[in-house]
């Protein structure tokens, strides 16, 4: 019985940590959409969302993408986000982080992928 309670407790901690780490979309301003074009400085293809660091003419943006499974199913493979590649993203800026954007779509190598 004690072991079952301990396992349940540990599992609930893991679920709580995952929920806490995942952010809400209300943090992004859908009334101020942006289109950014630049060079991918680095990328991540991990849960809960992929990302790219996109170097534009004036700054480097942290661009939050969709979950990897969604990107794969819509044809955006991990290697398409390789550093040095060019990308254009359309999305919404973070309300308080001046260099973060939540992408609705991304265009890489003349292929546009809807992320939401």
C-alpha positions in Angstrom: 0.0 0.0 0.0 2.8 2.4 1.0 4.6 1.6 -2.3 1.5 2.3 -4.4 1.1 5.7 -2.7 4.7 6.5 -3.2 4.5 5.6 -6.9 1.3 7.7 -7.3 2.9 10.6 -5.6 6.0 10.5 -7.8 3.8 10.2 -10.9 1.7 13.2 -9.9 4.9 15.3 -9.3 6.0 14.5 -12.8 2.6 15.4 -14.3 2.6 18.7 -12.3 6.1 19.6 -13.5 5.1 19.0 -17.1 2.0 21.1 -16.8 3.9 23.9 -15.1 6.6 23.9 -17.8 4.0 24.2 -20.6 3.0 27.7 -21.1 -0.4 29.2 -22.1 -0.9 30.8 -25.5 -2.5 33.9 -23.8 1.1 35.1 -23.2 1.3 36.0 -26.9 -0.4 39.0 -28.6 -2.5 37.8 -31.5 -3.5 41.4 -32.2 0.1 42.1 -33.3 1.2 39.4 -35.8 4.7 39.6 -37.2 6.4 38.1 -40.2 10.1 37.5 -39.6 12.8 36.3 -42.1 16.2 35.3 -41.1 18.9 32.6 -40.6 18.4 29.7 -38.3 21.1 30.0 -35.7 20.1 26.9 -33.8 17.0 24.7 -33.4 15.4 22.2 -31.1 13.1 19.4 -32.0 11.9 18.3 -28.6 8.7 18.2 -26.4 6.6 20.0 -25.7 7.4 22.3 -28.6 10.2 22.6 -31.1 12.0 26.0 -31.5 14.4 27.9 -33.6 16.7 30.8 -32.8 16.1 33.0 -35.8 18.7 35.7 -36.5 17.0 38.6 -38.3 18.6 41.9 -39.4 18.1 43.5 -36.0 18.0 40.7 -33.4 17.8 37.0 -32.7 14.3 35.7 -31.9 13.4 32.6 -29.9 10.6 31.2 -32.1 8.3 28.6 -30.5 7.1 26.0 -33.0 4.6 23.1 -32.8 5.3 19.7 -31.1 7.7 17.6 -33.1 5.0 15.0 -33.9 2.8 17.7 -35.6 5.7 19.1 -37.5 6.7 15.6 -38.8 3.1 14.8 -39.8 2.8 18.1 -41.7 6.1 17.5 -43.5 8.6 19.6 -41.5 11.4 17.2 -40.7 14.1 17.9 -38.1 16.8 18.4 -40.8 14.8 21.2 -42.4 15.5 23.3 -39.4 19.3 23.0 -39.6 21.5 25.8 -38.5 22.5 28.1 -41.4 19.2 27.7 -43.3 16.8 30.5 -44.1 13.3 30.6 -42.7 10.3 32.9 -42.6 7.9 32.7 -39.7 4.5 34.2 -39.2 3.3 34.4 -35.6 2.6 36.4 -32.5 5.1 38.2 -30.2 5.3 37.4 -26.5 3.6 40.1 -24.4 6.6 40.5 -22.1 9.6 38.8 -23.7 10.7 41.1 -26.5 12.5 38.5 -28.5 10.0 35.6 -28.4 7.5 34.7 -31.0 4.9 31.8 -31.2 4.9 30.7 -34.8 1.6 29.9 -36.7 3.4 28.9 -39.8 7.0 28.6 -41.1 8.4 28.6 -44.6 11.7 26.7 -45.1 13.1 26.0 -48.6 10.0 27.3 -50.4 7.7 24.9 -48.3 5.2 26.5 -45.9 4.0 24.4 -43.0 1.0 25.4 -40.8 1.9 24.7 -37.2 -1.3 25.2 -35.3 
